[in-house]
Amino acid sequence: MSFAAGFTSDFLENARNALQRVRRPLAVLILPFLGGLFAGYRLPWCVWVGTLLFALLLGVALRRDRRWRLFLTLILAGWTAGGVLGIGDGAFRRYELDRAVSVGQKGRYICRVGGPVRFIRKTTRGVAYTFTAAEFLTEGGKPLVRRIPVEVTWYDRNPAYGGRMPVAGERWRIDGTLRKGRDRHRLPVLRVNTRWEHAEPSPSESGRYGWGKRVEALRRAAVRRVTIGIEDWGVVPQLNQAILLGVRNEIPPEMRRIFADSGTIHVFAISGLHIVLIAQILTLVIAMTGLPRTYWVFLLAPILALYTVLTGARPSAIRACLMVTLYYAAPLFGRRNDSLSVLAGTALLVYCFRPALLFDVGCMLSFSVMAGVLLFCGPFSRALERLFRLAKLEEWEGLWARGGYRCRAWCVRMVRRFLRLEAGALAVTGAAWLASVPLTATYFGRCSPGGLVANLIVAPASLFVVIGGCLGMVLSLVSATVASCYNHAAGLFTTLMIKAASWAVSIPGGSFKVSRWPVWLVALWFLALLVWAFILRVRRADGCEWME
């Protein structure tokens, strides 16, 4: 009992000292901000109750214990700001929906098809598709709505009788019927019903859409270049386009299902892998110019922003672009580079400008996986290095080298380096899997333990796909033959990814269906991970030996 009491006392004292030195205020601020944002959308009354409760706690802390003052102030500010933002955005969306429907339930509109286009049902002579409109304008060319999504249900003839599925990117003039709706998160949605006989192709508009047209033309040209020489490789060109440029509309549904069930669907999101690789290449070039590191961000940020826009400006790409920009902008303001603070600041910016992304699965997966890697990759890696006895191998390497056995020392060194790489790969995969389990269970209704193994192959392979594809795309400006060689190399690694994902799905227990998790269970899982990360940091700053 005395040991337990002493351990508890020491732990609480260390925790109190850690809270007293709040070195990452953004990391503390973002959690109550997200909680308040969620409450603002779902339960507005909880925002005011929580604000009152935190204000009372802050008042007590100011009188009795000033060490908690900054901590509770950040919680109160984050919760209140997030709650007010969620309440305001939800009210504006309801107002916008009411105003759009009041214009007229039936009318003519200009619609640009967004992806992916999903098949709903099929009858003898007709089929029905649904998609989210990338652009929805009145006949006069003004946006009908700005914040809420527009879900279009398209009724067409059966393909056997001359029907055709709408393709992402096409512009149509449609006669549609507007009606109110809500998505699975109970957020307002504008739904539109139309038929093929009430639609006609709309020519591309000029003027205000000229810049967007040029970006789309550049993207189409890039898509053609990454498939030079591998046009007849089946599904491989479509996967390469998705990995490099975010063009995921042409991925066959069965292939999309394989990667989703294996827990490797994240490789098709233009995210940290692509942005960080581009940033590393750019920093090498900028370093050669002799420009001080403080000013690198002025050259780096515009190029990364252009690449983000070129790849569709998806939430995961925006997150990665902002993270890299903030990371390299820190020296400009005299701040130390800190990945956790950068991630929190990026999340704060993203959700302040687009609060509804809190319910976007891609954005949530992107932030949660990155946070899991930052919190657990280091401890997991050090624990695995101890498990693999790398310190003992390093000692043996020194003994063999001092004894004159250079060949044996070289073999031990190679084994040690290989095990260190495997420890790092396993640590990253395990941390990312822990952070993604509740979201994949909630949105996809699956659990994929096989993804732990599949990601050890898919993640490095996707890195080589990005390198080979980028080189092929750039060198295609000089020689199509040279570009074809690099595209073939990228295609080989894509084929390896397909094999690994298919194997992870086929093995017993590699992927299985589970009941969709409720919100409270997801919150409990993430809370447990945060407590575990806090314990790792408080108990031992340099690792977690007890994990062995």
C-alpha positions, -999 to +999 in steps of 0.1 A: +000+000+000+028+024+008+044+018-026+011+024-044+005+055-023+040+068-030+037+061-067+003+078-069+016+109-051+046+112-073+025+107-104+000+134-094+029+158-085+045+152-119+011+157-136+006+190-117+040+202-127+033+193-163+000+212-163+017+241-146+042+244-175+017+246-204+043+248-232+018+239-260-012+262-255-026+254-289-026+217-281-046+224-250-069+248-267-079+226-297-095+198-277-122+219-259-126+239-292-136+207-310-158+196-282-176+229-281-179+229-319-196+195-318-219+206-290-228+237-309-241+217-339-258+189-319-267+202-284-265+240-283-277+241-247-246+221-236-224+250-248-238+274-223-239+248-195-202+239-202-192+276-203-208+282-170-192+251-154-157+260-167-161+296-156-170+284-121-139+261-120-118+290-132-131+312-104-123+286-078-088+281-093-081+318-092-088+319-055-072+287-043-047+274-069-032+298-095-012+270-111-044+258-129-053+293-141-038+292-176-050+256-182-086+264-173-085+297-192-075+279-224-103+253-218-129+279-213-118+300-243-117+270-266-150+255-255-168+288-258-153+298-291-161+264-306-196+264-293-205+298-306-190+290-340-210+257-342-242+274-332-237+303-356-227+281-386-257+257-379-281+286-378-267+301-410-270+268-428-306+265-418-313+300-430-295+294-463-315+262-468-348+279-462-339+308-485-329+284-513-361+265-511-382+297-509-368+308-543-389+280-559-390+243-556-390+238-594-367+257-617-338+256-641-303+254-626-266+250-638-250+220-621-214+207-623-212+170-614-190+162-584-175+128-576-179+101-569-211+093-588-229+065-570-254+040-584-287+038-563-311+014-580-321-001-614-353-009-630-362-025-664-358+007-684-344+032-659-315+037-634-309+063-607-276+079-597-267+103-569-237+127-565-228+159-547-228+189-570-194+206-572-211+237-583-248+246-582-259+279-598-291+296-607-299+301-644-284+336-641-251+322-629-253+331-592-246+304-565-278+292-550-261+281-518-226+286-505-222+265-473-246+236-475-239+207-499-263+199-528-271+162-534-285+155-568-305+124-577-303+118-614-328+095-631-317+082-665-325+055-690-310+021-686-276+019-704-291-009-725-316+016-739-291+044-745-287+058-710-254+072-697-240+078-662-231+114-655-193+120-653-176+141-626-167+175-640-195+178-666-217+209-666-255+205-671-285+227-673-312+209-654-348+213-645-350+201-609-371+200-578-356+214-546-364+199-512-349+201-477-330+172-462-304+162-435-273+140-438-263+113-414-249+139-390-282+158-390-267+188-409-289+206-435-286+193-471-303+206-502-316+177-523-325+180-560-343+155-583-339+157-620-343+134-651-322+129-682-349+144-705-349+176-684-311+181-687-289+194-715-251+200-716-240+235-705-210+251-722-182+261-700-185+297-687-158+322-693-147+352-673-152+346-636-144+309-640-114+313-663-088+307-635-106+275-624-107+263-660-070+268-664-063+248-632-086+220-644-068+220-678-035+217-660-049+188-639-061+169-670-027+174-687-010+160-656-034+130-656-024+122-691+013+124-684+013+100-654-002+073-675+022+074-704+033+039-713+010+021-689-024+028-705-031-009-709-022-019-673-058-023-663-067-005-631-031+006-624-033+040-643-065+049-623-048+041-590-017+061-600-039+091-609-056+089-575-024+086-555-006+114-573-033+139-582-063+129-561-084+119-592-104+091-574-136+092-594-124+066-619-113+039-594-135+009-599-159+003-569-146-032-563-110-019-560-121+009-538-138-017-515-106-038-513-085-009-501-112+003-477-117-032-462-079-036-458-075-003-439-052+011-466-076+035-483-057+065-469-030+062-496-054+078-521-057+109-500-034+137-511-020+143-476+012+143-456+030+118-477+028+138-509+031+173-494+060+164-472+078+147-501+073+177-523+084+200-494+116+180-488+126+182-525+119+219-525+139+226-494+169+208-509+167+231-539+161+262-518+190+253-495+213+253-526+204+290-533+219+300-499+187+317-487+185+318-449+162+292-434+141+319-418+128+330-452+123+296-468+086+298-462+082+326-488+093+303-516+079+271-502+043+282-494+032+294-529+045+262-546+028+239-520-004+259-523-004+255-561+001+218-558-027+216-533-051+234-556-039+213-586-048+181-568-083+192-560-078+210-526-092+182-506-093+186-467-063+162-461-042+181-487-051+215-471-042+201-437-008+189-449-001+221-468-010+243-438+011+221-414+042+223-436+037+261-441+033+267-403+062+245-395+086+265-418+070+298-408+078+293-371+115+306-373+101+338-390+083+346-357+111+335-335+093+302-324+107+267-321+094+241-346+070+219-328+050+193-347+022+189-321+016+227-319+017+230-357-010+202-360-032+219-334-028+253-351-036+238-385-068+221-371-078+254-355-074+273-388-092+246-408-122+243-385-125+280-380-129+286-418-149+254-425-165+242-392-186+215-409-154+196-418-157+183-382-181+157-397-160+149-428-145+115-425-114+123-446-106+153-426-111+136-393-090+106-403-062+129-415-060+148-383-065+118-359-039+096-377-014+124-377-020+131-340-017+094-332+017+092-350+030+123-332+019+111-298+028+074-299+054+069-327+083+079-305+074+057-274+064+027-296+096+030-316+118+031-285+099+002-269+104-019-301+141-011-302+144-024-267+124-055-277+147-061-306+177-057-284+193-031-306+216-019-278+230-054-275+235-057-312+254-024-312+276-037-284+283-069-304+291-048-335+317-029-315+332-061-301+335-078-335+350-046-350+376-042-322+384-079-326+393-075-363+362-094-376+350-068-400+327-091-420+308-101-389+307-065-377+292-055-410+266-082-409+255-072-374+254-036-384+231-044-414+208-065-391+207-036-366+198-011-393+171-033-407+156-039-373+156-002-366+138+005-398+113-022-390+108-008-355+101+027-370+077+012-396+058-009-370+056+021-347+041+044-373+017+017-385+006+008-350+001+045-339-019+053-371-040+021-367-048+030-330-060+064-340-081+052-370-099+023-354-129+042-341-134+062-373-133+032-396-157+014-373-181+043-372-181+053-409-173+020-427-185-005-401-153-026-403-123-035-383-091-043-402-063-059-381-047-070-414-041-034-422-013-034-396+007-058-418-006-045-452+005-009-443+040-021-439+040-028-476+015-003-489+029+028-472+065+024-485+053+013-519+031+044-522+061+066-514+079+051-544+048+055-565+049+092-557+086+095-565+083+076-598+051+093-609+064+128-602+096+121-621+076+107-649+053+136-650+081+162-651+104+143-675+074+138-699+080+174-709+114+163-723+109+127-735+079+104-734+102+074-735+120+084-703+087+092-687+074+058-696+103+041-677+094+060-645+057+053-650+064+016-654+084+017-621+055+034-604+031+009-619+051-020-604+048-006-569+011+000-575+007-036-584+025-046-552+001-024-532-029-042-549-015-076-539-009-065-503-043-050-499-060-081-514-040-104-492-050-084-461-086-088-470-084-125-479-067-138-447-090-150-419-097-122-395-079-097-416-110-076-421-145-081-406-177-062-401-185-046-368-215-026-355-211+011-361-198+028-330-219+054-313-204+089-307-198+083-270-177+052-276-156+071-302-150+099-277-142+074-249-116+057-272-098+090-280-100+101-244-083+068-233-055+074-260-050+110-246-047+097-211-022+070-222-001+096-240-002+119-210+009+090-187+038+082-211+049+118-210+046+123-173+060+090-161+091+089-183+100+116-207+124+095-228+103+064-234+082+037-219+103+007-208+073-009-191+056-015-225+080-045-229 
